[in-house]
Amino acid sequence: MDLLLSFFSTKIAYAAPSTSLNGFIANVDNLIINPLIGLLFALAVVYFLYGVLEFIMNQENEEKKTSGKSHMLWGVIGITIMLGVFTILNIVINTFGIKGVTPETGEVHLSE
């Protein structure tokens, strides 16, 4: 009878990745994504400010003014993209209620 019940029961397989890899994957948001967003945001702001400086310093040269306007435009586009990525990332994290990760076990703790 026990053999018959085990035939119809659901089989569950457990797998455990290595602790170091699991901890890295669990913290990839804090280790890679957030610093990368911050770096790219800072680069976009610097690019924008370079365009403003170029525009102001070259008032007599129309070609340089146009180049400054272009740098400002692409700087604003970069800032907008980085803010969008940061917002979408936070919406996803808040939607799933992720409040913390335990690197040793790889467990994700959901808010209640």
MODELLER restraints for C-alpha pairs under 7 A, 6 or more apart:
rsr = mdl.restraints
at = mdl.atoms
rsr.add(forms.Gaussian(group=physical.xy_distance, feature=features.Distance(at['CA:19:A'], at['CA:104:A']), mean=6.16, stdev=0.5))
rsr.add(forms.Gaussian(group=physical.xy_distance, feature=features.Distance(at['CA:22:A'], at['CA:103:A']), mean=6.78, stdev=0.5))
rsr.add(forms.Gaussian(group=physical.xy_distance, feature=features.Distance(at['CA:22:A'], at['CA:106:A']), mean=5.69, stdev=0.5))
rsr.add(forms.Gaussian(group=physical.xy_distance, feature=features.Distance(at['CA:23:A'], at['CA:103:A']), mean=4.07, stdev=0.5))
rsr.add(forms.Gaussian(group=physical.xy_distance, feature=features.Distance(at['CA:23:A'], at['CA:104:A']), mean=6.04, stdev=0.5))
rsr.add(forms.Gaussian(group=physical.xy_distance, feature=features.Distance(at['CA:23:A'], at['CA:106:A']), mean=6.02, stdev=0.5))
rsr.add(forms.Gaussian(group=physical.xy_distance, feature=features.Distance(at['CA:26:A'], at['CA:101:A']), mean=6.30, stdev=0.5))
rsr.add(forms.Gaussian(group=physical.xy_distance, feature=features.Distance(at['CA:26:A'], at['CA:103:A']), mean=6.08, stdev=0.5))
rsr.add(forms.Gaussian(group=physical.xy_distance, feature=features.Distance(at['CA:26:A'], at['CA:106:A']), mean=5.94, stdev=0.5))
rsr.add(forms.Gaussian(group=physical.xy_distance, feature=features.Distance(at['CA:37:A'], at['CA:82:A']), mean=6.26, stdev=0.5))
rsr.add(forms.Gaussian(group=physical.xy_distance, feature=features.Distance(at['CA:41:A'], at['CA:79:A']), mean=5.73, stdev=0.5))
rsr.add(forms.Gaussian(group=physical.xy_distance, feature=features.Distance(at['CA:41:A'], at['CA:82:A']), mean=5.78, stdev=0.5))
rsr.add(forms.Gaussian(group=physical.xy_distance, feature=features.Distance(at['CA:44:A'], at['CA:75:A']), mean=4.84, stdev=0.5))
rsr.add(forms.Gaussian(group=physical.xy_distance, feature=features.Distance(at['CA:44:A'], at['CA:78:A']), mean=5.28, stdev=0.5))
rsr.add(forms.Gaussian(group=physical.xy_distance, feature=features.Distance(at['CA:44:A'], at['CA:79:A']), mean=5.59, stdev=0.5))
rsr.add(forms.Gaussian(group=physical.xy_distance, feature=features.Distance(at['CA:45:A'], at['CA:75:A']), mean=6.18, stdev=0.5))
rsr.add(forms.Gaussian(group=physical.xy_distance, feature=features.Distance(at['CA:45:A'], at['CA:79:A']), mean=6.73, stdev=0.5))
rsr.add(forms.Gaussian(group=physical.xy_distance, feature=features.Distance(at['CA:47:A'], at['CA:71:A']), mean=6.46, stdev=0.5))
rsr.add(forms.Gaussian(group=physical.xy_distance, feature=features.Distance(at['CA:47:A'], at['CA:75:A']), mean=5.38, stdev=0.5))
rsr.add(forms.Gaussian(group=physical.xy_distance, feature=features.Distance(at['CA:48:A'], at['CA:71:A']), mean=5.96, stdev=0.5))
rsr.add(forms.Gaussian(group=physical.xy_distance, feature=features.Distance(at['CA:48:A'], at['CA:72:A']), mean=4.45, stdev=0.5))
rsr.add(forms.Gaussian(group=physical.xy_distance, feature=features.Distance(at['CA:48:A'], at['CA:75:A']), mean=4.24, stdev=0.5))
rsr.add(forms.Gaussian(group=physical.xy_distance, feature=features.Distance(at['CA:48:A'], at['CA:76:A']), mean=6.56, stdev=0.5))
rsr.add(forms.Gaussian(group=physical.xy_distance, feature=features.Distance(at['CA:51:A'], at['CA:68:A']), mean=4.16, stdev=0.5))
rsr.add(forms.Gaussian(group=physical.xy_distance, feature=features.Distance(at['CA:51:A'], at['CA:69:A']), mean=6.27, stdev=0.5))
rsr.add(forms.Gaussian(group=physical.xy_distance, feature=features.Distance(at['CA:51:A'], at['CA:71:A']), mean=4.60, stdev=0.5))
rsr.add(forms.Gaussian(group=physical.xy_distance, feature=features.Distance(at['CA:51:A'], at['CA:72:A']), mean=4.80, stdev=0.5))
rsr.add(forms.Gaussian(group=physical.xy_distance, feature=features.Distance(at['CA:52:A'], at['CA:68:A']), mean=6.19, stdev=0.5))
rsr.add(forms.Gaussian(group=physical.xy_distance, feature=features.Distance(at['CA:52:A'], at['CA:72:A']), mean=6.32, stdev=0.5))
rsr.add(forms.Gaussian(group=physical.xy_distance, feature=features.Distance(at['CA:54:A'], at['CA:64:A']), mean=6.93, stdev=0.5))
rsr.add(forms.Gaussian(group=physical.xy_distance, feature=features.Distance(at['CA:54:A'], at['CA:65:A']), mean=6.84, stdev=0.5))
rsr.add(forms.Gaussian(group=physical.xy_distance, feature=features.Distance(at['CA:54:A'], at['CA:68:A']), mean=5.06, stdev=0.5))
rsr.add(forms.Gaussian(group=physical.xy_distance, feature=features.Distance(at['CA:55:A'], at['CA:64:A']), mean=6.82, stdev=0.5))
rsr.add(forms.Gaussian(group=physical.xy_distance, feature=features.Distance(at['CA:55:A'], at['CA:65:A']), mean=4.67, stdev=0.5))
rsr.add(forms.Gaussian(group=physical.xy_distance, feature=features.Distance(at['CA:55:A'], at['CA:68:A']), mean=4.60, stdev=0.5))
rsr.add(forms.Gaussian(group=physical.xy_distance, feature=features.Distance(at['CA:55:A'], at['CA:69:A']), mean=6.60, stdev=0.5))
rsr.add(forms.Gaussian(group=physical.xy_distance, feature=features.Distance(at['CA:58:A'], at['CA:64:A']), mean=6.04, stdev=0.5))
rsr.add(forms.Gaussian(group=physical.xy_distance, feature=features.Distance(at['CA:58:A'], at['CA:65:A']), mean=6.08, stdev=0.5))
rsr.add(forms.Gaussian(group=physical.xy_distance, feature=features.Distance(at['CA:59:A'], at['CA:65:A']), mean=6.49, stdev=0.5))
rsr.add(forms.Gaussian(group=physical.xy_distance, feature=features.Distance(at['CA:97:A'], at['CA:110:A']), mean=5.21, stdev=0.5))
rsr.add(forms.Gaussian(group=physical.xy_distance, feature=features.Distance(at['CA:97:A'], at['CA:111:A']), mean=5.21, stdev=0.5))
rsr.add(forms.Gaussian(group=physical.xy_distance, feature=features.Distance(at['CA:98:A'], at['CA:108:A']), mean=6.86, stdev=0.5))
rsr.add(forms.Gaussian(group=physical.xy_distance, feature=features.Distance(at['CA:98:A'], at['CA:109:A']), mean=6.17, stdev=0.5))
rsr.add(forms.Gaussian(group=physical.xy_distance, feature=features.Distance(at['CA:98:A'], at['CA:110:A']), mean=4.92, stdev=0.5))
rsr.add(forms.Gaussian(group=physical.xy_distance, feature=features.Distance(at['CA:98:A'], at['CA:111:A']), mean=6.48, stdev=0.5))
rsr.add(forms.Gaussian(group=physical.xy_distance, feature=features.Distance(at['CA:99:A'], at['CA:109:A']), mean=6.15, stdev=0.5))
rsr.add(forms.Gaussian(group=physical.xy_distance, feature=features.Distance(at['CA:99:A'], at['CA:110:A']), mean=6.07, stdev=0.5))
rsr.add(forms.Gaussian(group=physical.xy_distance, feature=features.Distance(at['CA:99:A'], at['CA:111:A']), mean=6.30, stdev=0.5))
rsr.add(forms.Gaussian(group=physical.xy_distance, feature=features.Distance(at['CA:100:A'], at['CA:108:A']), mean=6.26, stdev=0.5))
rsr.add(forms.Gaussian(group=physical.xy_distance, feature=features.Distance(at['CA:100:A'], at['CA:109:A']), mean=5.62, stdev=0.5))
rsr.add(forms.Gaussian(group=physical.xy_distance, feature=features.Distance(at['CA:101:A'], at['CA:107:A']), mean=5.90, stdev=0.5))
rsr.add(forms.Gaussian(group=physical.xy_distance, feature=features.Distance(at['CA:101:A'], at['CA:108:A']), mean=4.73, stdev=0.5))
rsr.add(forms.Gaussian(group=physical.xy_distance, feature=features.Distance(at['CA:101:A'], at['CA:109:A']), mean=6.20, stdev=0.5))
rsr.add(forms.Gaussian(group=physical.xy_distance, feature=features.Distance(at['CA:102:A'], at['CA:108:A']), mean=6.57, stdev=0.5))
